Amino acid sequence: MNPAPQGDNGLCEPLVAAWFREYLPDATQGLLEFERIAGGRSNLTYSVSDEAGSRWVLRRPPLGIRHASAHDVIREADILERLQNVPVPSPIVVGKCIDESVTGAPFFVMDFIDGAVLRDPEVVRAKIPYETRAGLAAELVRNLAALHSVDPREIGWNALADRTDYIDRQLNRWLRNWKGDRVRDSLDLERTHAKLSRNIPPQCSSSVVHGDFRLDNCIVGADGVIAGILDWELATVGDPLADLGQLLVYWAEPDDDVCALENAPTRIEGFPSRDELLDVYISAAQQDADFNIDFYIAFNWWKIACIVEGVYSRTLRGAMGEIERSAESFGAQADRLAAQAWRMAQRI
């Protein structure tokens, strides 16, 4: 069937509402309202609510070109279903749609989790008291360690469980994604990739990894406890130190000159340092501390630069829908991240 026309927000709302009435008839009452949720720059996320006050979250790929796996929302839904009995909080999937005639792309729907997404320092100050910020950070790290303790075979990833080439595959994947969709060249991305490829450390273990683990990919409840971890589209079996390195890269400190996020939520008083987070992880994961964290930090600066470069390309093409930032701002951010990746790569 031909893809359905999309509205300005990326959804054909009448057809999506009809899908809800057919597949979730006991959970919807009256007219549905759809609202784009700000935040992520890859898959598009929407709040859906009915007249009775029930709420859900819908995820679909970005508009326009999408890579075969990087924006596979049905894969993300399948991952969430695998994780339901894992000791980390994650959303519950209530429906999946692979019929692109509904709204131009596959999508899935999950239960709404009430709480705050700590996207910037202002939200942190409003929602998280100073004296509880260190505890929240420690809980975040313990959740990461708990995820890494999961045996991939227990959630059906037997075929991936013994692979030890995660970083090599990631380097190839993100380089391929960038080059396949790029609108410009980047010397820093090229030479950082070359340096990383020559210095890949042996993989210490094979664990379930999130692939985009950071504070603003969590929902924090009114009690200050993490109620849900979001954005599982990049999850797979891999090197747990890659997840750890990414958390540390995103964990901006007040005096940082370059931040992975433009307005990082952790860049205020009360949060522990990256070194303190590293100590919490080593303790919680019972991890041998003899590893080259600098490699994983450089790798993640490079990976994030590739991701933002991709957002820049899609924004130029109009594939991100209506957003609050210009393509040029994403391009400048990608340049800063790529330069930082090259600086960090020279330390390994």
N, C-alpha and C positions, 0 to 999 in steps of 0.2 A: 504494500500500500504506500501511496505517496505521503511524505511527511506533512503534518498539518501546518497551517500558517501560524506564526508566532506573534504574540502581542509585543508591545514595546518593552515589557519586562521579561520577555523570553518564554512566556507561557501562553498557550491558547486556553484561556480560563474557562470558557464554556465547555470545551471537550474534557479538560481535566476535571471539572466539577462533575460531569457526567460519569467519568471513570470512578470518582469517589463514590457516587451514588450506587454504581453497579458493584464495586468490589469492597466497599466499606459501608454498606447500607445501614448497619446497626450502630455505626459510630458517627453518622452525620445527620444533623437536623437543620433544615432550612437552607438558605443561601450560604455559599462559601465565600470568604474573603481571602485574597492572596496578597502577600506583601514580601517584597524582596528583602532579605536579611543582608545587611552590609557585612563585609569581612573578607572571606576567602576570595582569591583571584583565579581559582581554577574552576571547579564545579560551582554552579550557581545554586543558592540556597534560598528557600522561601518559607515563610510562616503561613500556614493554612488554618483558618478558624471557621467554626459554624455558628449559627445563631444561639446555640445552647452554651457557648463558651468553650467547647472542646477545641483542642489545638493539636496540630501535627507539624512536621517539618518535611518539606519536599526537596529532593536533590536531583539536579539534572546537569548534563555537561554544559560547557560554555557554548555560546552561539558560534556558528561557523566551523572552521577546521578543528578537529580534535584528534589527538593521537590514540592509537588503538588501545593502549592500556592506561595512559596517564590520566584519562578522564572517564574511565569505565565505571559508571555509577552502579551498574548491576553487580560488578565484582565487589565494589565497596559494600553493597548490601549483603552479599554472600559472606564477606568477612565479618560484618557485624553479627550475622546469624551464628557464625562459628564461635564468636566470643561470648555468647550469652552466659556460659558457665565458667568463664575465666575471671580471676579475682581482680578485675579492673572495671570501673563503671563505664558502660557504653550504652548508646541508645538501642531501643528495641524496634526492629523493622516490622511494619504492619502490612506492607504491600509493595509489589514491584511491577513495573510496566515496561515491556520490551517493544511494544507497538509504537513505532515512531509516528504513526498517523494521529496519535492523540495530541502531541505537542511538539513534534519535530525531532524528538530524541527520546531515548529511554529515560526513565526516572524511577526513584523509589521514595517511599514515604515511611517515616519513623515517628514514634511517639515524641511529643514535645517534652523537654526537660526544663522545669522551671529553675531559674537562677540567672546569674550574671555572667557574661563573657567579658573578661578583663582585658579589653582591647587597648587601653591607654592609661596613663597615670591618673587622669581625672576620674575614671571609673573605679580604679583601685582605691583612691582616696575616699570616694563616696561609699564604697561597699565593704572594704576590708580595713578594719582598724589597724593602726600601726603595730600594736602589740601582738596581732595574730598573723602578720605577714610572714614571719620566719617559719611559723608552723605550717602555713599553707604551702610554702616553698618545699619544706621537708616532705609533706604529704605528696606533692607532685612527684618528687624524685622517688619516693617509695612506690608510687604507682608504676613508674617506669621500671623499677627493679622487679616488681611483681609481674609485669607483662613479660619481661625477659626470662622469668623463671618458668614460663609456660613451655611445656614440651610440644613442639609443633605437631608431633604425631597425635597428641590428644585432641587436636581440633581438625584432624584429617589432612594435614599437610605432610604426609609421609614422603612423597616424592621429593620434597624440598628439604627435608630434615637433615640430610647429610651433606648438603652443598656448602662449600667453604670459599666461594668466589664472589661474595656479595659486592664488595667494593669494586672489583673489576667489572661486574655486570652493571653496577650503578654508573660508573664512569662512562661506559659505552652507551648506556641508555640516555643519560642526560646530554651527552655530546651529540648523539644522534637526534634527539628531540630538538635541541637548539639549532643544529645545522639544517634540519629538515624544515624548519619554520622561521628561520631568521630573516631579518630585513637588513642586517648589517654584519660586519665582521667585528671580532673582539680579540685583540692580541692577548689581553690578560686571561681570558677564558681559554684560549688555545695553549698558552705556555704553562698555565697552572695545571691543565689536564695532563700535559706531557710530564710535568714534574711529579704529580701524584701517581701517574701510571708506572713510573720507574721506582716508586718507593712504597708500594702497597705492603703493609705488614701482614704476617700470617693471621688468619681469622681465629680468634680465641675460642669461639663457640658459635653454634647456630641456634638462634632464638627467634621467637616472634618479635618483629620490630614494627613500630608504628610508621616511621618514615617522615613524620611531620610533627614531632612531639614538642609542644611548647605551651606556656601558660595560657595564651589567648586561644588555644584550641581546646579549652576546657570550659565547662559550665560550673560555676561555684554557687552553691546553694546559700540561702539566707543564713544558715548556721556556719558559713565559712568553710564548709567541707566540699570537696570536689564531687559533684553530682553526676558528671558525665564527661567523657573524653570524646572529642569529635574528630572529623576529617581523617577517616581511616583509608582513604583511597590509595595510599602508597604502601600500606601494610603488606608484609610478606615475611619470609624467613630470611634472616640475615645476620649481620654482625651487630651485636647489641651496642658495641662501642660507637657505632655510627649514629645510633639514636642519642646516646649520651653526648656525643660531640655536637649534635644539632641543638639539643637543649642548651648547652653551654654557649653556643654561638648566638642563639636568640635571647639569652639571658643578659640583657644590657645592664651595665653599671653606670652610675651617675657621671663618671668622668670619661666614658668612652667617646672617642672621636668619630667612629663609624659604628652604626647599629644596623642589625639585619632588618629591623622594623623601623619605620619612619618615626613612630611615636611609641616606643617600647614601654609596655606597662610596668616593667621591673625597674625602670630607671628612676626610682624614687627611694626615699628613706624607708628603712624597716626590712628590706629584703636582704638575704644573705648574699655573699659574693659568689662568683663562679667557683672559686677554690673550695668554698664551704659546701656548695652543692656537690662537687666532685667527691668530697669526703663522705657526705651522706650516702651517695650512690655506692661507693666502695663498701661501706658498712652494710647497707641494706641488701646489696647483691652478693655479699661475701666474695667480692671480686678481688683477684690479685692486682695490686696497684702497679705492677711492673708492666706498663703498656705505654705506647707513644700517643698520648692524647693530642699532641700537636698535629699529628697527621689527620686525625678525625675532625679537628677543628678547621684545618685548612680545607679538607674535603667538603665540609658543610658550607663554608663560605662560598666555595665554587658552585656547589649544587644550588644554593639559594640564589646565587647570581644567575645561573641558567634559568631557574624558575621565573625570576623577575624579568629577565630578558624575554622569556616567552610571553609573559603578561604584556610587556611593551609591544611585542609584535601583534598580539591579538587585539590590543586596544587600538593600535593604528588601523587595523582592519574593521573595527567596529564590532568585534566578536564578543565583547564583554558587556554589551548592553549599556544602559545608562549608569555611569559610575561618577564618583565625585572627584576623580583625579584625571589629569590629562595624560596622554600618551608620553609627552615629553618628560613629565615628572617620573614616570616609570623608567624611561630610558636613562635619565640621570642617576636614578637609584641603582639601576643595574650596573652602570659604570663604576659607582662607588664600591659596590659589592665585589665586582670582578677585580678591582684594584686591591681591595682588602684580601681577597683570596690569594692573589699573587704574593702579597707581602707575607701572609701566613705560610704559604707553601715554601718560601725560602728558608723557613726555620726547621723544616723536617730533614 
